[in-house]
């Protein structure tokens, strides 16, 4: 856990968030497209084949706004519109939303396939999660 906290630097230059997975997840890095595909549920699995369970922060979270722009290249509103269209066309539902970063970290720490994101300045020491790198 301490190693994850020490290296909890922004996901890439300029990003104000870090992506976290369960501490036992073997994934060390993901490119932005792969990450976007998981959060938009285009893909339901990590590169090792294990099931991915994404969790977003609330729509007004500044961290979510930054994540949506950096990973999806869309606004939160545009992502919400994507889910409305997708629900109508093929069904499915958007990732759940955590009410706080602490709740998101608790979820990721207790669910092996979980993936989420928090502010790069969040203290994660109490949570057994791992920060993964975002590659372009």
Buried (B, 14 or more C-beta within 10 A) or exposed (E): BEEBBEEBEBBEEEBBBBBBBBBEBEBEEBBBBBBBBBBBBEBEEBBEEBEBBBBBBEEEBEBBBBBBBBBBEBEBEEBEEBBEEBEEEEEEEBBEBBEEBBBBBBBBBEBBBBBBBBBBEBEBEEBBBBBBBBEE
